[in-house]
């Protein structure tokens, strides 16, 4: 069995790179869509039956992870939830949503954000959740920005259609590449973090992919390709389990994050 090692780690600074974070089960525990649904229901913008469907979907996602079929359902649910509502009304419920999501942000995720900020790296949320929620959450976290799903708005009212790609799977890659073009980011020097195999396109699009509390398929790919696996643990002492291959693949210096994240394999080495 490997032993834990804790020591200061430095990620080399770069103004031409960024760190991209998935939202649900990566930056936060659970589902942001459910928090959105609760707030919309309280503001009389969502029916009770629709909220119950979201609750079931959120629980299913929490315990079984994401699939393409679920993603299609999520997309339809987001668009249906906002259709016919005024954009200003949904923006207004951020006063309820954002504080609740901030409470769900994993402490280890905050430490990772701080680490990248100290390295001079831009940080972004990249999520299928509505842009109206993702942007303000990123701002509240002190991140550079947020990239979410953009719904079509005509005369201030949602039409129930998309105004761009659904920010999921290949859609995330499209958004990241567009952002990289604007900001002159070198994607080979960028980092990406996700828990789900559905985000393999995003992880593969950067030079430094990291699996965070990965689902089974992503964990297998991470082991096969030598990607770091980061396990966030709230109730146990956070220890870094390190192998040279994993750290070299991510471009980390020897040792752990100063934050004390758990990185490595789930099973004894």
Backbone as CSV, one residue per row, in Angstrom:
resi,resn,N_x,N_y,N_z,CA_x,CA_y,CA_z,C_x,C_y,C_z
1,UNK,0.852,-1.199,0.000,0.000,0.000,0.000,0.875,1.231,0.000
2,UNK,0.446,2.196,-0.756,1.251,3.417,-0.817,1.056,4.241,0.432
3,UNK,1.987,5.117,0.689,1.883,6.013,1.846,1.549,7.405,1.376
4,UNK,0.868,8.165,2.220,0.504,9.532,1.863,1.690,10.454,2.017
5,UNK,1.776,11.424,1.127,2.843,12.408,1.181,2.218,13.774,1.046
6,UNK,2.519,14.691,1.922,1.982,16.047,1.833,3.122,17.046,1.810
7,UNK,3.149,17.855,0.768,4.138,18.917,0.700,3.661,19.955,-0.308
8,UNK,4.288,21.096,-0.319,3.886,22.202,-1.196,4.070,21.822,-2.660
9,UNK,3.084,22.179,-3.470,3.177,21.962,-4.900,2.923,23.270,-5.630
10,UNK,3.667,23.536,-6.671,3.486,24.750,-7.459,3.108,24.368,-8.874
11,UNK,2.028,24.994,-9.392,1.687,24.851,-10.797,2.250,26.069,-11.508
12,UNK,3.070,25.837,-12.511,3.752,26.945,-13.186,2.757,27.952,-13.729
13,UNK,2.980,29.242,-13.460,2.049,30.266,-13.920,2.062,30.412,-15.438
14,UNK,0.902,30.772,-15.983,0.820,31.024,-17.406,-0.385,31.883,-17.705
15,UNK,-0.155,33.030,-18.338,-1.260,33.905,-18.707,-1.964,33.383,-19.955
16,UNK,-1.402,32.363,-20.599,-1.997,31.818,-21.814,-2.708,30.503,-21.553
17,UNK,-3.032,30.225,-20.309,-3.720,28.980,-20.000,-4.871,29.228,-19.037
18,UNK,-5.720,28.214,-18.898,-6.899,28.315,-18.048,-7.204,26.953,-17.449
19,UNK,-8.050,26.962,-16.431,-8.554,25.725,-15.824,-10.062,25.728,-15.980
20,UNK,-10.603,24.674,-16.593,-12.029,24.556,-16.868,-12.649,23.512,-15.935
21,UNK,-13.705,23.897,-15.247,-14.330,23.033,-14.254,-15.769,22.704,-14.629
22,UNK,-16.079,21.408,-14.703,-17.473,20.987,-14.732,-18.110,21.439,-13.421
23,UNK,-19.447,21.544,-13.391,-20.122,22.049,-12.197,-20.630,20.927,-11.290
24,UNK,-21.631,20.178,-11.746,-22.282,19.186,-10.894,-21.349,18.031,-10.551
25,UNK,-21.232,17.751,-9.267,-20.400,16.662,-8.734,-18.906,16.876,-8.993
26,UNK,-18.537,18.078,-9.416,-17.130,18.440,-9.550,-16.860,19.645,-8.662
27,UNK,-17.333,20.810,-9.059,-17.219,21.970,-8.178,-18.175,21.876,-6.996
28,UNK,-19.397,21.371,-7.262,-20.387,21.267,-6.185,-20.798,19.817,-6.007
29,UNK,-21.339,19.508,-4.851,-21.939,18.198,-4.628,-23.373,18.243,-5.123
30,UNK,-23.823,17.182,-5.797,-25.200,17.120,-6.248,-25.451,17.857,-7.549
31,UNK,-26.732,18.218,-7.763,-27.193,18.758,-9.031,-27.614,20.215,-8.912
32,UNK,-27.041,21.073,-9.750,-27.434,22.483,-9.771,-28.830,22.644,-10.365
33,UNK,-29.219,21.721,-11.272,-30.537,21.813,-11.901,-31.645,21.699,-10.858
34,UNK,-31.424,20.877,-9.841,-32.442,20.729,-8.805,-32.567,22.009,-7.987
35,UNK,-31.430,22.630,-7.664,-31.470,23.908,-6.940,-32.187,24.961,-7.770
36,UNK,-31.936,24.958,-9.074,-32.624,25.877,-9.982,-34.129,25.619,-9.951
37,UNK,-34.505,24.322,-9.968,-35.917,23.968,-9.962,-36.632,24.412,-8.703
38,UNK,-36.000,24.225,-7.549,-36.601,24.642,-6.277,-36.851,26.144,-6.269
39,UNK,-35.834,26.913,-6.691,-35.965,28.372,-6.692,-37.043,28.818,-7.675
40,UNK,-37.105,28.173,-8.854,-38.112,28.534,-9.852,-39.518,28.195,-9.356
41,UNK,-39.646,27.085,-8.662,-40.953,26.691,-8.108,-41.416,27.690,-7.053
42,UNK,-40.482,28.095,-6.192,-40.842,29.067,-5.152,-41.239,30.415,-5.752
43,UNK,-40.702,30.718,-6.933,-41.041,31.977,-7.602,-42.234,31.816,-8.546
44,UNK,-42.923,30.646,-8.453,-44.083,30.354,-9.301,-43.733,30.322,-10.780
45,UNK,-42.498,29.898,-11.080,-42.073,29.776,-12.466,-42.002,28.322,-12.916
46,UNK,-42.367,27.394,-12.031,-42.301,25.976,-12.346,-43.416,25.247,-11.625
47,UNK,-44.015,24.263,-12.314,-45.098,23.483,-11.719,-44.548,22.431,-10.774
48,UNK,-45.357,22.001,-9.793,-44.936,20.996,-8.814,-44.563,19.693,-9.492
49,UNK,-45.341,19.265,-10.492,-45.053,17.998,-11.181,-43.680,18.051,-11.842
50,UNK,-43.374,19.174,-12.455,-42.071,19.341,-13.096,-40.952,19.293,-12.065
51,UNK,-41.185,19.903,-10.890,-40.189,19.885,-9.831,-39.932,18.461,-9.351
52,UNK,-40.976,17.662,-9.228,-40.813,16.278,-8.803,-39.991,15.488,-9.822
53,UNK,-40.215,15.752,-11.116,-39.411,15.073,-12.145,-37.944,15.453,-12.004
54,UNK,-37.700,16.734,-11.714,-36.317,17.186,-11.520,-35.686,16.522,-10.298
55,UNK,-36.470,16.354,-9.230,-35.953,15.722,-8.014,-35.531,14.294,-8.295
56,UNK,-36.368,13.559,-9.032,-36.045,12.173,-9.374,-34.804,12.125,-10.262
57,UNK,-34.748,13.026,-11.247,-33.593,13.062,-12.148,-32.318,13.401,-11.393
58,UNK,-32.397,14.334,-10.443,-31.222,14.733,-9.667,-30.709,13.579,-8.819
59,UNK,-31.630,12.831,-8.198,-31.223,11.678,-7.393,-30.589,10.601,-8.262
60,UNK,-31.188,10.368,-9.435,-30.637,9.378,-10.355,-29.242,9.768,-10.794
61,UNK,-29.042,11.044,-11.102,-27.727,11.532,-11.523,-26.716,11.380,-10.402
62,UNK,-27.145,11.667,-9.174,-26.228,11.619,-8.035,-25.664,10.223,-7.824
63,UNK,-26.513,9.208,-8.010,-26.079,7.855,-7.692,-25.597,7.048,-8.895
64,UNK,-25.942,7.482,-10.104,-25.549,6.676,-11.250,-24.754,7.434,-12.298
65,UNK,-24.603,8.749,-12.123,-23.825,9.513,-13.073,-24.612,9.883,-14.313
66,UNK,-23.925,10.540,-15.257,-24.581,11.064,-16.446,-24.451,10.107,-17.615
67,UNK,-25.468,10.107,-18.492,-25.423,9.368,-19.748,-25.952,10.286,-20.834
68,UNK,-25.730,9.897,-22.112,-26.222,10.718,-23.208,-27.745,10.818,-23.164
69,UNK,-28.412,9.717,-22.817,-29.875,9.736,-22.733,-30.341,10.723,-21.673
70,UNK,-29.682,10.692,-20.508,-30.042,11.639,-19.451,-29.750,13.069,-19.887
71,UNK,-28.687,13.253,-20.647,-28.332,14.603,-21.092,-29.420,15.185,-21.991
72,UNK,-29.964,14.351,-22.878,-31.055,14.805,-23.736,-32.250,15.199,-22.885
73,UNK,-32.512,14.405,-21.850,-33.622,14.717,-20.951,-33.369,16.023,-20.201
74,UNK,-32.132,16.213,-19.762,-31.781,17.450,-19.053,-31.966,18.656,-19.972
75,UNK,-31.495,18.530,-21.216,-31.641,19.630,-22.171,-33.117,19.980,-22.370
76,UNK,-33.941,18.957,-22.583,-35.373,19.193,-22.785,-35.996,19.822,-21.546
77,UNK,-35.536,19.382,-20.376,-36.094,19.885,-19.116,-35.728,21.362,-18.909
78,UNK,-34.483,21.703,-19.218,-34.048,23.096,-19.067,-34.858,24.007,-19.990
79,UNK,-34.991,23.590,-21.256,-35.693,24.423,-22.225,-37.178,24.539,-21.895
80,UNK,-37.772,23.426,-21.476,-39.190,23.450,-21.124,-39.414,24.289,-19.872
81,UNK,-38.471,24.212,-18.944,-38.619,24.945,-17.679,-38.643,26.448,-17.903
82,UNK,-37.883,26.928,-18.880,-37.794,28.378,-19.071,-38.770,28.908,-20.121
83,UNK,-39.309,28.023,-20.952,-40.170,28.470,-22.063,-41.352,29.309,-21.563
84,UNK,-41.515,30.479,-22.173,-42.625,31.352,-21.833,-42.362,32.268,-20.656
85,UNK,-41.241,32.082,-19.983,-40.902,32.952,-18.855,-40.055,34.133,-19.323
86,UNK,-40.140,35.209,-18.567,-39.310,36.368,-18.865,-37.894,36.114,-18.331
87,UNK,-36.900,36.479,-19.113,-35.519,36.283,-18.704,-35.236,37.026,-17.401
88,UNK,-35.795,38.209,-17.247,-35.549,38.995,-16.031,-36.057,38.282,-14.778
89,UNK,-37.136,37.501,-14.926,-37.670,36.776,-13.770,-36.716,35.655,-13.336
90,UNK,-36.128,34.969,-14.326,-35.192,33.902,-13.972,-33.891,34.458,-13.416
91,UNK,-33.444,35.570,-13.963,-32.231,36.193,-13.431,-32.455,36.610,-11.979
92,UNK,-33.673,37.055,-11.664,-33.981,37.525,-10.314,-33.876,36.428,-9.272
93,UNK,-34.143,35.158,-9.665,-34.109,34.089,-8.656,-32.687,33.676,-8.295
94,UNK,-31.686,34.278,-8.971,-30.306,34.018,-8.569,-30.053,34.430,-7.121
95,UNK,-30.834,35.395,-6.642,-30.684,35.816,-5.244,-30.945,34.660,-4.303
96,UNK,-31.772,33.705,-4.732,-32.052,32.503,-3.939,-31.107,31.360,-4.289
97,UNK,-30.826,31.200,-5.603,-30.038,30.053,-6.058,-28.565,30.138,-5.658
98,UNK,-27.933,31.266,-5.935,-26.470,31.360,-5.783,-26.011,31.090,-4.354
99,UNK,-26.635,31.666,-3.315,-26.180,31.341,-1.955,-26.280,29.850,-1.630
100,UNK,-27.313,29.177,-2.152,-27.458,27.740,-1.892,-26.390,26.937,-2.612
101,UNK,-26.081,27.334,-3.844,-25.029,26.631,-4.569,-23.661,26.881,-3.937
102,UNK,-23.447,28.071,-3.413,-22.173,28.366,-2.749,-21.950,27.445,-1.555
103,UNK,-23.023,27.072,-0.876,-22.904,26.155,0.254,-22.540,24.744,-0.203
104,UNK,-22.818,24.436,-1.471,-22.527,23.103,-1.999,-21.142,22.997,-2.614
105,UNK,-20.453,24.127,-2.736,-19.114,24.086,-3.338,-18.177,23.299,-2.428
106,UNK,-17.522,22.329,-2.998,-16.635,21.473,-2.203,-15.424,22.284,-1.716
107,UNK,-15.059,22.133,-0.451,-13.913,22.900,0.054,-12.636,22.605,-0.719
108,UNK,-12.474,21.351,-1.143,-11.275,21.018,-1.919,-11.288,21.709,-3.270
109,UNK,-12.499,21.890,-3.833,-12.606,22.598,-5.113,-12.194,24.057,-4.949
110,UNK,-12.578,24.662,-3.841,-12.158,26.045,-3.579,-10.637,26.133,-3.516
111,UNK,-10.024,25.129,-2.901,-8.566,25.136,-2.780,-7.903,24.997,-4.151
112,UNK,-8.507,24.181,-5.019,-7.982,24.059,-6.379,-8.092,25.382,-7.129
113,UNK,-9.243,26.044,-6.977,-9.420,27.349,-7.616,-8.366,28.333,-7.133
114,UNK,-8.132,28.337,-5.829,-7.113,29.236,-5.271,-5.738,28.913,-5.827
115,UNK,-5.446,27.634,-5.968,-4.146,27.208,-6.479,-3.926,27.734,-7.896
116,UNK,-4.952,27.603,-8.736,-4.823,28.086,-10.113,-4.754,29.613,-10.165
117,UNK,-5.516,30.268,-9.307,-5.452,31.735,-9.280,-4.063,32.204,-8.882
118,UNK,-3.477,31.550,-7.886,-2.122,31.942,-7.454,-1.106,31.724,-8.566
119,UNK,-1.406,30.765,-9.430,-0.512,30.496,-10.556,-0.760,31.449,-11.723
120,UNK,-1.702,32.375,-11.563,-2.002,33.330,-12.613,-2.835,32.750,-13.733
121,UNK,-3.558,31.661,-13.425,-4.330,30.973,-14.466,-5.800,31.399,-14.392
122,UNK,-6.424,31.607,-15.539,-7.846,31.902,-15.603,-8.651,30.656,-15.226
123,UNK,-9.816,30.858,-14.601,-10.653,29.731,-14.187,-12.084,29.947,-14.683
124,UNK,-12.683,28.864,-15.191,-14.027,28.934,-15.759,-14.864,27.731,-15.338
125,UNK,-16.152,27.962,-15.092,-17.125,26.878,-15.021,-17.571,26.602,-16.450
126,UNK,-17.685,25.326,-16.811,-18.238,24.940,-18.107,-19.324,23.900,-17.822
127,UNK,-20.587,24.270,-18.047,-21.697,23.441,-17.570,-22.886,23.502,-18.516
128,UNK,-23.674,22.417,-18.505,-24.925,22.387,-19.276,-26.005,23.230,-18.617
129,UNK,-25.807,23.643,-17.379,-26.788,24.459,-16.675,-26.947,25.817,-17.369
130,UNK,-28.064,26.520,-17.119,-28.314,27.794,-17.812,-27.224,28.826,-17.565
131,UNK,-26.885,29.555,-18.622,-25.881,30.605,-18.511,-26.275,31.638,-17.463
132,UNK,-27.573,31.892,-17.334,-28.054,32.874,-16.373,-27.684,32.510,-14.943
133,UNK,-27.450,31.222,-14.682,-27.038,30.776,-13.356,-25.522,30.568,-13.289
134,UNK,-24.948,30.006,-14.345,-23.521,29.667,-14.350,-22.643,30.918,-14.245
135,UNK,-23.007,31.954,-14.996,-22.208,33.179,-14.967,-22.143,33.813,-13.590
136,UNK,-23.297,34.071,-12.936,-23.272,34.658,-11.597,-22.588,33.770,-10.552
137,UNK,-22.716,32.435,-10.676,-22.039,31.552,-9.726,-20.529,31.678,-9.881
138,UNK,-20.051,31.701,-11.113,-18.611,31.866,-11.344,-18.127,33.185,-10.756
139,UNK,-18.917,34.238,-10.930,-18.543,35.543,-10.377,-18.492,35.490,-8.857
140,UNK,-19.475,34.811,-8.236,-19.508,34.704,-6.778,-18.301,33.945,-6.245
141,UNK,-17.790,33.014,-7.045,-16.625,32.226,-6.644,-15.304,32.925,-6.961
142,UNK,-15.387,34.102,-7.559,-14.174,34.814,-7.913,-13.465,34.232,-9.112
143,UNK,-14.204,33.492,-9.954,-13.610,32.889,-11.141,-13.628,33.886,-12.296
144,UNK,-12.888,33.571,-13.342,-12.815,34.467,-14.488,-14.159,34.565,-15.198
145,UNK,-14.874,33.444,-15.292,-16.165,33.463,-15.970,-16.833,32.111,-15.943
146,UNK,-18.041,32.062,-16.501,-18.799,30.826,-16.582,-19.366,30.653,-17.971
147,UNK,-19.357,29.426,-18.463,-19.895,29.094,-19.782,-21.006,28.076,-19.574
148,UNK,-22.238,28.459,-19.901,-23.381,27.569,-19.731,-24.210,27.497,-20.996
149,UNK,-25.337,26.806,-20.883,-26.253,26.688,-22.014,-27.032,27.988,-22.182
150,UNK,-27.050,28.500,-23.411,-27.728,29.765,-23.702,-29.048,29.474,-24.416
151,UNK,-30.137,29.894,-23.809,-31.464,29.714,-24.390,-31.855,30.945,-25.209
152,UNK,-32.627,30.702,-26.244,-33.073,31.796,-27.107,-34.079,32.679,-26.367
153,UNK,-33.914,33.984,-26.517,-34.807,34.971,-25.904,-35.297,35.921,-26.980
154,UNK,-36.604,36.092,-27.069,-37.192,37.059,-27.993,-38.110,37.983,-27.215
155,UNK,-37.851,39.274,-27.346,-38.607,40.304,-26.633,-38.637,40.031,-25.126
156,UNK,-37.495,39.560,-24.626,-37.351,39.337,-23.195,-37.942,38.053,-22.682
157,UNK,-38.476,37.183,-23.587,-39.147,35.945,-23.177,-38.443,34.745,-23.820
158,UNK,-38.268,33.674,-23.050,-37.643,32.452,-23.563,-38.574,31.742,-24.543
159,UNK,-38.006,31.309,-25.665,-38.797,30.628,-26.692,-38.851,29.128,-26.488
160,UNK,-37.968,28.577,-25.653,-37.876,27.127,-25.500,-36.912,26.492,-26.479
161,UNK,-36.160,27.323,-27.195,-35.148,26.838,-28.139,-33.763,27.274,-27.671
162,UNK,-32.747,26.616,-28.214,-31.369,26.986,-27.903,-30.910,28.142,-28.780
163,UNK,-30.019,28.970,-28.226,-29.411,30.057,-28.997,-27.981,29.705,-29.377
164,UNK,-27.588,28.489,-29.163,-26.240,28.013,-29.455,-26.167,26.544,-29.114
165,UNK,-24.989,25.957,-29.117,-24.858,24.532,-28.807,-25.215,24.229,-27.343
166,UNK,-25.784,23.054,-27.111,-26.012,22.592,-25.747,-24.648,22.341,-25.126
167,UNK,-24.368,22.951,-23.986,-23.034,22.915,-23.396,-22.814,21.593,-22.655
168,UNK,-22.741,20.533,-23.438,-22.593,19.168,-22.922,-21.755,18.385,-23.925
169,UNK,-20.857,17.519,-23.430,-20.026,16.662,-24.280,-19.296,17.506,-25.333
170,UNK,-19.537,17.251,-26.633,-18.838,17.995,-27.682,-19.176,19.477,-27.649
171,UNK,-20.363,19.813,-27.111,-20.734,21.215,-26.994,-19.804,21.980,-26.071
172,UNK,-19.299,21.310,-25.033,-18.335,21.957,-24.137,-17.028,22.239,-24.869
173,UNK,-16.609,21.301,-25.696,-15.371,21.494,-26.451,-15.510,22.687,-27.395
174,UNK,-16.655,22.774,-28.054,-16.902,23.906,-28.961,-16.802,25.232,-28.207
175,UNK,-17.403,25.262,-27.008,-17.380,26.492,-26.207,-15.961,26.825,-25.746
176,UNK,-15.214,25.813,-25.317,-13.848,26.032,-24.831,-12.939,26.512,-25.961
177,UNK,-13.081,25.903,-27.119,-12.228,26.303,-28.245,-12.537,27.729,-28.689
178,UNK,-13.823,28.094,-28.644,-14.179,29.466,-28.999,-13.587,30.441,-27.995
179,UNK,-13.691,30.081,-26.705,-13.121,30.930,-25.658,-11.604,31.026,-25.797
180,UNK,-10.974,29.891,-26.094,-9.513,29.886,-26.260,-9.090,30.788,-27.413
181,UNK,-9.913,30.818,-28.472,-9.605,31.691,-29.591,-9.694,33.159,-29.199
182,UNK,-10.699,33.509,-28.396,-10.852,34.894,-27.948,-9.700,35.320,-27.043
183,UNK,-9.347,34.421,-26.121,-8.388,34.774,-25.074,-6.952,34.342,-25.386
184,UNK,-6.750,33.710,-26.536,-5.417,33.250,-26.933,-4.847,32.229,-25.943
185,UNK,-5.718,31.333,-25.445,-5.248,30.270,-24.558,-4.581,29.164,-25.378
186,UNK,-3.510,28.621,-24.840,-2.870,27.437,-25.407,-3.495,26.232,-24.700
187,UNK,-4.370,25.491,-25.388,-5.107,24.399,-24.750,-4.180,23.296,-24.237
188,UNK,-3.009,23.169,-24.832,-2.061,22.168,-24.335,-1.554,22.533,-22.943
189,UNK,-1.678,23.791,-22.560,-1.237,24.225,-21.241,-2.415,24.384,-20.270
190,UNK,-3.611,24.049,-20.740,-4.814,24.214,-19.921,-5.150,22.944,-19.146
191,UNK,-5.965,23.123,-18.096,-6.444,22.033,-17.243,-7.959,21.897,-17.407
192,UNK,-8.466,20.695,-17.226,-9.915,20.477,-17.204,-10.226,19.451,-16.121
193,UNK,-11.341,19.675,-15.412,-11.746,18.832,-14.299,-13.188,18.378,-14.493
194,UNK,-13.441,17.078,-14.345,-14.813,16.564,-14.425,-14.915,15.216,-13.725
195,UNK,-16.156,14.872,-13.370,-16.440,13.596,-12.708,-16.986,12.559,-13.673
196,UNK,-17.368,12.953,-14.892,-18.177,12.096,-15.750,-17.516,11.767,-17.076
197,UNK,-17.735,10.516,-17.540,-17.234,10.113,-18.854,-17.880,10.914,-19.972
198,UNK,-19.030,11.527,-19.710,-19.657,12.378,-20.729,-18.781,13.581,-21.060
199,UNK,-17.856,13.910,-20.162,-16.951,15.045,-20.384,-15.607,14.620,-20.957
200,UNK,-15.516,13.393,-21.455,-14.258,12.966,-22.080,-13.825,13.902,-23.206
201,UNK,-14.749,14.377,-24.052,-14.295,15.329,-25.097,-13.621,16.559,-24.506
202,UNK,-14.179,17.109,-23.419,-13.568,18.279,-22.788,-12.207,17.926,-22.199
203,UNK,-12.121,16.809,-21.510,-10.866,16.402,-20.890,-9.791,16.148,-21.942
204,UNK,-10.207,15.569,-23.063,-9.251,15.266,-24.132,-8.808,16.510,-24.896
205,UNK,-9.539,17.600,-24.741,-9.233,18.812,-25.510,-8.123,19.652,-24.889
206,UNK,-7.702,19.293,-23.653,-6.665,20.077,-22.967,-5.439,19.214,-22.700
207,UNK,-4.366,19.874,-22.353,-3.128,19.146,-22.091,-3.088,18.464,-20.740
208,UNK,-3.926,18.958,-19.781,-3.874,18.442,-18.422,-5.275,18.085,-17.922
209,UNK,-5.791,16.910,-18.303,-7.101,16.470,-17.819,-6.995,15.853,-16.433
210,UNK,-8.012,16.101,-15.594,-8.045,15.551,-14.235,-9.437,15.000,-13.962
211,UNK,-9.514,13.750,-13.513,-10.788,13.124,-13.151,-11.068,13.407,-11.679
212,UNK,-12.251,13.944,-11.385,-12.631,14.312,-10.023,-13.781,13.425,-9.567
213,UNK,-13.577,12.644,-8.506,-14.616,11.717,-8.044,-15.264,11.019,-9.243
214,UNK,-14.480,10.359,-10.081,-14.988,9.920,-11.383,-16.007,8.791,-11.295
215,UNK,-16.930,8.778,-12.279,-17.802,7.622,-12.418,-16.957,6.466,-12.964
216,UNK,-17.545,5.261,-13.000,-16.786,4.069,-13.387,-16.105,4.175,-14.735
217,UNK,-16.837,4.555,-15.792,-16.197,4.647,-17.116,-15.050,5.653,-17.164
218,UNK,-15.221,6.805,-16.521,-14.145,7.800,-16.533,-12.953,7.310,-15.725
219,UNK,-13.210,6.639,-14.616,-12.101,6.126,-13.817,-11.264,5.131,-14.617
220,UNK,-11.930,4.269,-15.392,-11.189,3.297,-16.198,-10.323,3.999,-17.240
221,UNK,-10.886,5.000,-17.897,-10.114,5.739,-18.905,-8.934,6.459,-18.251
222,UNK,-9.179,7.057,-17.081,-8.107,7.787,-16.396,-6.950,6.864,-16.045
223,UNK,-7.265,5.657,-15.569,-6.203,4.694,-15.251,-5.461,4.276,-16.513
224,UNK,-6.206,4.030,-17.591,-5.581,3.586,-18.837,-4.637,4.638,-19.404
225,UNK,-5.005,5.918,-19.251,-4.229,6.986,-19.872,-3.283,7.691,-18.899
226,UNK,-3.286,7.260,-17.650,-2.375,7.860,-16.677,-2.787,9.240,-16.235
227,UNK,-4.086,9.533,-16.304,-4.570,10.831,-15.831,-4.671,10.836,-14.315
228,UNK,-4.446,11.974,-13.675,-4.647,12.055,-12.225,-6.115,11.838,-11.873
229,UNK,-6.346,11.192,-10.744,-7.692,11.006,-10.206,-7.733,11.701,-8.860
230,UNK,-8.596,12.708,-8.747,-8.707,13.493,-7.521,-9.972,13.074,-6.789
231,UNK,-9.818,12.665,-5.543,-10.955,12.257,-4.722,-11.154,13.290,-3.625
232,UNK,-12.296,13.951,-3.632,-12.624,14.908,-2.593,-13.298,14.178,-1.443
233,UNK,-12.747,14.330,-0.243,-13.306,13.661,0.927,-13.508,14.675,2.030
234,UNK,-14.725,14.749,2.553,-15.042,15.737,3.580,-14.761,15.226,4.992
235,UNK,-14.966,13.928,5.238,-14.996,13.440,6.618,-13.753,12.669,7.031
236,UNK,-12.843,12.494,6.108,-11.609,11.803,6.459,-10.442,12.729,6.205
237,UNK,-9.322,12.428,6.816,-8.129,13.241,6.601,-7.748,13.184,5.133
238,UNK,-7.562,14.342,4.532,-7.244,14.394,3.116,-5.758,14.169,2.909
239,UNK,-5.457,13.139,2.177,-4.070,12.754,1.960,-3.834,12.593,0.471
240,UNK,-2.667,12.901,0.039,-2.314,12.717,-1.357,-1.585,11.402,-1.530
241,UNK,-2.117,10.545,-2.425,-1.415,9.338,-2.818,-0.891,9.597,-4.224
242,UNK,0.396,9.537,-4.335,1.024,10.019,-5.556,1.810,8.921,-6.245
243,UNK,1.730,8.884,-7.579,2.655,8.080,-8.368,3.304,9.001,-9.387
244,UNK,4.522,8.701,-9.757,5.245,9.570,-10.680,4.527,9.667,-12.023
245,UNK,3.948,8.556,-12.480,3.287,8.564,-13.783,2.089,9.498,-13.788
246,UNK,1.285,9.456,-12.735,0.096,10.296,-12.675,0.472,11.763,-12.599
247,UNK,1.422,12.084,-11.767,1.795,13.478,-11.611,2.453,14.029,-12.871
248,UNK,3.289,13.214,-13.516,3.945,13.669,-14.735,2.913,13.926,-15.822
249,UNK,1.866,13.074,-15.877,0.835,13.234,-16.900,0.107,14.556,-16.742
250,UNK,-0.038,15.029,-15.500,-0.776,16.270,-15.268,0.127,17.483,-15.202
251,UNK,1.439,17.283,-15.206,2.352,18.412,-15.153,2.493,18.986,-13.764
252,UNK,2.164,18.182,-12.715,2.299,18.663,-11.351,3.733,18.431,-10.873
253,UNK,4.175,19.279,-9.956,5.483,19.062,-9.341,5.375,17.921,-8.332
254,UNK,6.523,17.445,-7.840,6.524,16.329,-6.903,5.756,16.683,-5.646
255,UNK,5.005,15.713,-5.137,4.255,15.923,-3.905,2.820,16.278,-4.164
256,UNK,2.139,16.717,-3.134,0.710,16.995,-3.213,0.447,18.470,-3.348
257,UNK,-0.848,18.800,-3.553,-1.253,20.180,-3.436,-1.060,20.602,-1.987
258,UNK,-0.735,21.868,-1.791,-0.668,22.376,-0.428,-2.026,22.238,0.241
259,UNK,-3.086,22.216,-0.570,-4.440,22.075,-0.035,-4.684,20.702,0.555
260,UNK,-3.871,19.726,0.225,-4.035,18.397,0.795,-5.076,17.575,0.088
261,UNK,-5.192,17.674,-1.234,-6.157,16.884,-1.963,-5.682,15.444,-2.049
262,UNK,-6.656,14.545,-2.228,-6.339,13.124,-2.361,-6.251,12.809,-3.848
263,UNK,-5.054,12.480,-4.321,-4.857,12.212,-5.734,-4.236,10.842,-5.891
264,UNK,-4.786,10.062,-6.795,-4.178,8.765,-7.047,-5.213,7.706,-7.345
265,UNK,-4.889,6.470,-7.062,-5.779,5.366,-7.362,-6.725,5.097,-6.201
266,UNK,-7.884,4.516,-6.539,-8.831,4.172,-5.484,-8.360,2.942,-4.715
267,UNK,-7.606,2.087,-5.387,-7.140,0.854,-4.740,-5.686,1.003,-4.326
268,UNK,-5.205,0.152,-3.410,-3.798,0.266,-2.981,-2.848,0.121,-4.159
269,UNK,-1.780,0.880,-4.126,-0.780,0.839,-5.199,0.292,-0.181,-4.824
